[in-house]
Amino acid sequence: VGGQTPLGLGLAYALKYKGLKGCCFCYMGDGAVNQGAYHESLNLAALWKLPVVYVIENNKYSMGTTIDRSSAMRNCLAERADGYGIVWDIANGEDLYEVRAKAHNALERAHKHSLPTVLEIDTYRYYGHSVADANAKKYRSPEEIERYKAHHDPLRLWQKRLVDEGVMTVEEIEKLDESIKDEANAAAQFALDSEFPAPETIFEDVYWEVDNNTEAGSTGRHFFGD
C-alpha cells in the first residue's frame, strides 16, 4: 500500500532532470496516506520542487477499515501536506466541473512553477476493494450503499446536469449509455476470442521511449541549476 508514491516521485524527478515539460499524477487511496513512503515522497517532492500531483481517492474505507479507525486526522487527509509546505486542496468527487478545475490548477502549478500538489477527491465506492474483498457489506450497511447510489452517484448527477443545461436529452443519454455497453461487451469478447500473445512481446508497450538529447536533459543542468 502506498508503494506507488515514490515511483510517482521518481517519474517527476526524471521529467525535471531531463528538462521536459510534464507532470506526474500519482493516484492512491485513503489508506495510503498513513504509509511512511508517502510522507518520504512528500518531503522530497517539496525539497526538490518536483512536478507531481498526489491524488487521494478518499472513498472512506481503504480496503475494509474506515478512516475513523485508521487515521488520526480524518476530516481532511490532504492537509498533512502542510507539514511539507505543499499546496493542497479538496474536490467534491460528485462534481465533474470542480474536479476538472482543481486538477487543472494543480497541473498548471506543476507546469509553470515545477511544484507539487496534494489533491484529495471526496468519493465513495459501491463494491469491494478487490476480488479479495467481495463481501464488502460486512463492514458497512446495505442502507449506506443505497443512500450513496440514490443521492451521491456522480454519473446520475452528471446526467441530470447535462439535461438541466440543455446539453443532452434523456433519450440521447440512454442511447449513449447503450452504445458504450455494446462497445465494452465487444471489446471483452474480442479479448476472449483472441490468441494469447507470444512470450517475446511481453516488454512491448511498457515504456515510452523519449528522444531527449538537449543539453539540459543530458547534463541535468535544468534540475540542479549549475
N, C-alpha and C positions, 0 to 999 in steps of 0.2 A: 504494500500500500504506500502510495506516495513516491514510488521509485521513478516515476516519470519526471518529477520536478527537477532533479539535477540534469536529466537528459535535455529537458527544455532549456535549462540554463546553458548547457553546452552548445546547443544549436544557436542560441542568441549570441554566445561568445564568438562562435565561428563567423556569424554574419558581421559582427563588428570588427573582428580581427582581419577579415578579408576585404573590408571596406564595401560591403554590399548593403544596399538599402533593403531592409526587410524587417520582419518581426516574427517572433515565435509565439504562438498561442499554445499554452500548456494547460490542459484540462485535468481536473481532479474532482473527487467527491468531497463531501464534508468530513469524511473520516481521515482524509489525507493530511488535513491541516494540523493534526496532532503528531505527525511524524517528524522526527529530527531532520531528515533530509530536506523537508520543505523549508524549515527555518534556516538551514545552512544555505539553501538556494536563494532565499530572500536576501540574506546578508551579502552574498557575493553579487547578486543582481544589482543591489544598491551600491555596493562598493565600486564595481566596475562599470556602472551605468549601462546596463545591457538592455537591448530592445526586446523585452519579453513581457507577455501578459499572462498572468496566472489566473485562470478562470475556475472559480469554485462553484461546482454544481451542488448547491445545498438542497438536497431533497429530504432532509430531516432524519435520515435513518442510516447513513453509511451502508453497511451490509445488513445488519439487523439490530443495531443498537441506536437508540435515539440520541440526538445531540445533547439532550438533557442529562444523559447518563455518561457521556463521553467527553464533553467539552466544558471547561470551567467558564469560558467566555462564549456563551452560546447564542446571545442575542444578535451578535454580529461577528462572523468569523473573519471577515476581511480586515477589520480594524487592527488585527495583530500586525499588519504591515506598518502601522505607526512606529513600532519599535525599531524599524529599519529605515525610517524616513521615506517610505514608499507611498505614493498616492494610491488610494483605494476608493472603491465605490460599490454600491449595491444596486442591482437592477431587478425589477419585477419580471420574473420569467414568463408571466402570463401575457406580457405586453411586448409584442414584436418591435414596435417603434422605439420603446425605451431601451430594449436590449441592443438594438442596432445603433442607436445614438451613443450609448455609453461604451459600446465596443469600439465604435469609430473614434471616440475621444481617446481611448487607450491606444489605439493603433496610431493615431496622429502623434501622441506623446512619444511613442517609440520611434516613429519615422523622423520627426523633426528634432527631437532632443535626445534620442537614444536613452530613454528612461523606462524603467519597469512600471507595471501597474498590477494591482490585485483587484479583480472584478468578481464579486460574489453574485451569483444568479439564484434568486429565491424561486424554488420549483418544487415538484413532487413527483414521485414515481408510483405507478399503479401496481406494478408487478415486482417480483423478487429481484434481488441484486444480480443474480446469475442463475444458472441451472441448478447450482448447489443450494439456492435459496428459493426453491419452488413454492414452498408453503409460507408465503410472506404474511399470511393472515395470523400467524402465530404471535406476532409481536405488535399487531395493530388490528383494530376492529373493521369489519366489513362496512360499517356505517361511515367510518372515517374516509375510506376509499371512495365510497359512493358520493360522499359530500364533495370531495375534490373533483370528481368526474362531473358532477352536476353544476358546480359553481366556479370551478377554477381551471377547467380544461383549456389549455392555450389554443388548440385548434378550433374548438367551438367558439371561443371568444373572438378569435381572428375572423372566422367565417361571419359572425354577427357584425363585426366591424366593417368588413368588406361590403356586406349588404346595406348597412346603415349609411355608408359613404357613397353608395351607388356605383361601386367598382364592379361588383358581380351580383347576379341574381341567385336565388336559392337553387334554381334549376341548373344554372351554369356550374355552381359549386358541386352539386350532386353528380353532374356529368363528368367533371374533372376528377372527382374522387373515384368514380368507377374506372376511368381511363388509367389512373395511377395504379389501382389494384390490378388491372389487366396487365399493365407493364411489369409490375413486380412479379406476378404469377408467371408471366412468360420468361422473365429473367431467371427465376428459380427453376423452371422446367428446363431451360437451356443448360443450366449448370448440372442438373441431374442427368441429362441426356449426353453430356459431353464426356469425352475420354479424359482420363487422368493425364495431366501434363507430364512431359518427360523429366526425369530427375535432374538433368543438366540445366534446366530452366529455373531452378529454384532461386537463383540470385538475380533473376531478371526483374526489372521494375521495382527494385527495393530502394536504391539510392538514385538521386537526381544528380547527374554529372553537371558541374558548373565550370564553364571556361572563364576563369577569373585570373588573368595574368597581369593585372595592374600592379604598379609599384607598391601601392598601399596594401594590396591584397597579398603580395608575395613577401613583403618585409614586416608586415604587422604595424607599420607606422600609424595607420589610421586608428588603431586601438591604443597603442602605447603613447602616441603623440611625441615621439622623439626621433 
